[in-house]
Amino acid sequence: MKLQGVQQTKWMGVLVFALAILVFPFIVTQSFYLTQATFAGIYAIIAIGLGLLMGYAGQISLGQAAFYGIGAYTTSVLTATMGWSPWVSLPIALLFPGLLAFIMGYTMSRLSGYYLAMATLALGIIVHTLLVEWRGVTKGASGFFGIPQLNLFGYTINQGIPYYYLVWFFVIIVLILSLNIVHSRVGRALRSIHDSEIASSSMGVNTSKYKMQIFILSAMFAGLAGWLFAHMSYSISPAAFTFDASILFLAMVVLGGSGSVWGALIGTLLIRMVGIVVHMLGEKFPFITSDFEHVIYGLILMLVVIFLPRGLFPTVADWFDALLTKRSSKKSMLKLAAKR
Amino acid sequence: MGDLLQFTLTGVTIGSIYAIVALGFVTIYSVTKVINLAQGEFVMLGGLTMYSLTSAGVPYLLGFVITIIVVSILGWIMEYLLIRRAKGADPISLIILTIGTAIFIRGIASVVWGKDQLRVAPFTENTPVNIANATITPQAIWVVVIMLLVVFLLYILIDKTMVGKAFQASSVNPLAARLMGISPKRMSSLSFTLSAALGALAGLAIAPIMFPSYDMGTMLGIKGFSAAILGGLGSAPGAVIGGLLIGLLESLGAGYISSGMKDAITFSAILLILLIRPSGILGEKSVGKGGL
């Protein structure tokens, strides 16, 4: 039964998307683009989690890179220093960021608005500083070397096509999981929190519980991304987990549209494409440096907030919907006219 | 004992800068309820504009005035082009808008001024002075003096003038203020201009000590934001207390524990204070509640 106004997961979309991912390496064969696409997948996992947090729970996180970093460093220390198998360290790399988010959420539950933004910002800076300074464990600013590659059934998943598929396999899982959450009772409760926390709590929605759960989930997604990032690269350094990284994740979500899981995914892809285009232009015109990237990210954030407050994806999706319904209503009108 | 005095002096100096930046946050927030995360970028622009002017041979005092005017105009432009258009957006969007502005300004600055740290001459001759086993540079004294001056002038402006009354009125109740013939739009624009000027002033004061570069604004903005939050958003005395507290935490943490860990120590302390007082040290209970 289909209820009026209840959104359901459009499996067609997921299927088409999965197919596009499957054929991408056959169409684009340069290893540069494949690496970029793999990175895009890693970022997409974080962006989807952040999108759930922002668009559905109405919370902001200015420190998402902290969870990403903790995931990456947890697995690095467990595998390279302590010799665990990466597959065993995966649950731990999810658990630690989740646990931190739980503690954060629990202690900071009295904070809201700008104060919460401040708290997440502080968390990001604290974690980054610890990654740099706790040299005994993290090896400091120079970075952590010798992270083992992933092995599956005796087959090494090395950088390139195998890792691309692995990352996007996880992206699809995260995507399906998120779409299902969004279209479930929990998702509707979350959306009501986003619209009006007071109204939804007076309707009997346990707002703090849902907000906490989604915060933990977004942290675990970031941890998963960190795990993928660590085992893709032979080495990691704290420079990848800065405030700027947190802002970049924010930009991805805002560009795509925080009220939609697909939006976060599309936003990630677009932001990565901007990076690639700037990089390519920079090779042709020496005056275009990597700083241009930041100018453009800044510009995107400003323009999106002013002109597309809901983000790119929901706006475009509505255009299409409007276009389609107009067509179909015209058709049905014609049919009616013909019958007469 | 000498150490403690030295760390305290350093802490008060840097804390004064944070306090000025935090006052910029408070000025904008109290009128528009916007947190302007590009506030640190005004500081950076202040320092770098002064560098360009002095190296172009403009006299020091004239350069000082021109810098403040230029950055104030930029603040006005920012309000006019961005904030006014996004009126009514929710706090998350506004945070993102000002972060976008900050990144944009920083990117432009890195193209214009390059990535090196630049040297700006101090206000007066800068021979360190010895006070009971601790040294302090005249520029550091200037920084503190400027902070006190800013606090005093802001107090006069807000509490003793008609403009200040209009400012307070549109902060308390924009609609009622409008009915009384005050234009909240004009006040919003004034608040951005004023806090850009404050940022520029902070930049001018800190430039000879910190050697400005295109990326100095991020951390200063974050610390100023923390100071404003710590003091209680919207409270000017809170901003000053917050700023000095963060400056002291930072310099004592760097001195006694580890200079690399200073940011972690400072922000852990901030989290701890927020845990005990969720609306800041001098914040009212309702401030910042129900926003996001």
Interface residues (C-beta under 8 A of the other chain):
Chain A: M54 G58 Q59 I60 L62 T107 M108 R110 L111 S112 G113 Y114 Y115 L116 A117 M118 A119 L121 A122 L123 I125 I126 T129 L130 V132 E133 E197 I198 F243 I247 L250 A251 V254 S258 T289 D291 F292 E293 H294 V295 I296 Y297 G298 L299 I300 L301 M302 V305 I306 P309
Chain B: I35 L82 R85 A86 A89 P91 I92 S93 L94 I95 I96 L97 I99 G100 T101 A102 I103 F104 I105 R106 G107 I108 S110 V111 T218 I222 F225 S226 I229 L233 S258 G260 M261 D263 A264 F267 S268 I270 L271 L274 L275 P278 S279 G280 G288 K289 G290 G291 L292
